Amino acid sequence: MNTIFPKVKKNALPSTESSLKVKNLIDKLYDNEVLDNDEYLFILNNITNKDTDYLFKKGNEKKQVYYGNKVYLRGLIEISNYCKMGCKYCGINYKVDTVERYRLTVDKILKCCEEGYKLGYRTFVIQAGEDSYYTDERLKGMLDQIKAKYPDTRITLSLGERSKESFKALYEAGADRYLLRHETASRRLYEHIHPSFMSFDNRRLCLDNLKEIGYQVGGGFMVGSPTQTNEDLVMDLEYLKELDPHMVGIGPYLCHSDTELAGNMSGTLTETLIMVALVRMILPKSLLPATTALGSLHAIGREKALKVGANVMMPNISPTENRDKYEIYQNKICTTDTSDQCRNCIEARIVGVGHEIDLGVGDYIDFERKEK
């Protein structure tokens, strides 16, 4: 049973007193960019619909300080749905036999980049399951070709856990950013939603290695995972403050019927937006995507995320014939849209909520790439 953001609170303060304390803690977080463990927990245990309005307003205000209403666009290329890992929530883990597997050749990846570049994207996000086919040599060759043809772009990789030597080789070949969501900072929860051969400690080690090498690093977590508690979410907030990543991907847990966690309730829009707004205030310079999962959960979920602190969107430029095969969760949106349809739709959605697109490379503020 999902126990985060309980609707009935035992031994709670009177509503007016509790709400005032929540508001004061939000103000304190806005000013100081950090709270104590028990203060985060008080917010999550006591926040009401009225309080969320205030939190969302403050999250948006904090974003304005560094980014105004700009939204960076990244072209997403899902290059493979093969995966050797067994994350119990994921629809493309190695155990799922209902998936039609695919891999993109380097030529097809370059074709996606060409289309994305014409549409104005200056960052390509190259994502896959943990597919051993993509060796360092294959990836280095791909990176060399992309950077030679499009030297004014950034390349973000999201390929799962690799050795420090591998991360370093890919960085030296031209990769600029690496997304590796930690999924949860709670060891108990991590071990509940992952198989025994996956390591909580190695996940963290990978993130530390990526930062040491010099990447713009992305962490992140799911909201509403089975058995997740508010205490678990506080651990996420504290871990992110410690890690200090450049990007944070926050999305709802969306239950997939072909996984080991089938039958559980998915996370909700409001719960996820609360965490987005809190992270914006904790890491005010961070790049926060309005995730596709939020758009799949709610018709205007991504737009709502922009209004509480998110400032990145990632339109899909993968071949349309492969998009519905990259089914991490079910009922994923935009799988049949062409890349230009997706581009036009995204811009209309962004402008429609008072924001503007930024087609620059969209680096983290103050970031300077280390020399090889």
WOQUICOR-V662661 format. One line per field, one symbol per residue. phi: phi as a letter, one per 30 degrees, with the letter a starting at -180 (. if undefined). psi: psi as a letter, one per 40 degrees, with the letter a starting at -180 (. if undefined). Layout:
# WOQUICOR-V662661
phi->???
psi->???
This chain:
# WOQUICOR-V662661
phi->.dcdhddccdhddeeddddddedddddddedciabdeddeddeddbdcedddededdddddddeecbhcdbdcbdcbcdacdadcbedccdcddddcccddabcdddddddddddddddjdcbcccbaddcdeddedddddddedddddbdccccccbbidbddddeddddddkdcbbcbddiacceededdcbdddcceddeddedddddddkddccckaccjeeidcdddddeddddddddhddbbcbbddcdcdccdcejddddcddeddedddddeddbdcdccddddeddddbebdddddddckdbbbbddcdeddcddddcdbdiddidcddddddddddddddddcicbdbcddideeidbdddd
psi->hheigidhhifiiidddddddddddddddddeeiiidddddddddehiddddddddddddddddddebeihhhhhhhheieiheifheeheeiddheehhiiihidddddddddddddeehehhhhiiighedgiddddddddddddddgefiihhigeahiidddddddddeehdihhghediehddddddeiideihddddddddddddddeihhhaiiiheihehiddddddddddddddfidihhhiihhhheeideieiiiiiddddddddddddddgdeihhihiddddddidfddddddeeeifiigiheihdeedeeggdiifhifeeiiddddddddddddddfeiiiheadfihhehhhii.
